[in-house]
Amino acid sequence: MKKIQVSPSILSADFSQLGTEIKRLEEGGADMVHVDVMDGHFVPNLTIGPPVIKELRKHCSLKFDVHLMISSVHKYIEAYADAGADIITIHPEATDNLIESIYKIKKLKKKVGVSLNPKTKVDVIKEYLNNIDLVLIMSVNPGFGGQKFMPEVLVKIQELKTIQKNHKLNFDIEIDGGINFENSKSVIEAGANIIVSGTTIFKSNNGDIKKNIKLLKSV
């Protein structure tokens, strides 16, 4: 079993103090930093772009786990790679040619992630799994933080674990959306090894990030 990692989402951080917040994550034992990029088009919200990520990169040595919820995503991949993303995760629905976008990320020497919305089936990416480093399962509809976890997506994680085993593949399985202390155990037991959480990490236990990360990893 892969080591359980936590990738805190800065969507729930204090945006007026992002540099400080990212330092807090590093000191609190985060394994990486999850950066949600939204364009107000692919999803109904706007967040941050490459210039902000480039500045944040100066404050942190952790890997930047950048989730692009933008369309058409293909033409923006290079900008986010140059800004400092280590993992670039895209949605199949946001590109005209998924395999071309995957190869573009690889050519830029970044890890490739592909995200599945709650209604998107694993079949959509099955033929590409040997080219993917990470599959991000969305357990809420993307666009806003603080939504309620959708347990029905756990079967997708189990399906991916079966494919991994049968085909001897080694991609990470990440989950994002409404993850808290009550459901993190079921997520890990289903087979996810990277947990994205925002509100729980930044707001629970009076903002004790170290404690919250440790609790999320407990099974």
Secondary structure, DSSP 8 states (H G I E B T S, - for coil): ----EEEEBGGGS-GGGHHHHHHHHHHTT-SEEEEEEEBSSSSS-B---HHHHHHHHTT--SEEEEEEE-SSGGGGHHHHHHHT-SEEEE-GGG-S-HHHHHHHHHHTT-EEEEEE-TT--GGGTGGGGGG-SEEEEESS-TT-SS----GGGHHHHHHHHHHHHHHT---EEEEESS--TTTHHHHHHHT--EEEESHHHHHGGGG-HHHHHHHHH--
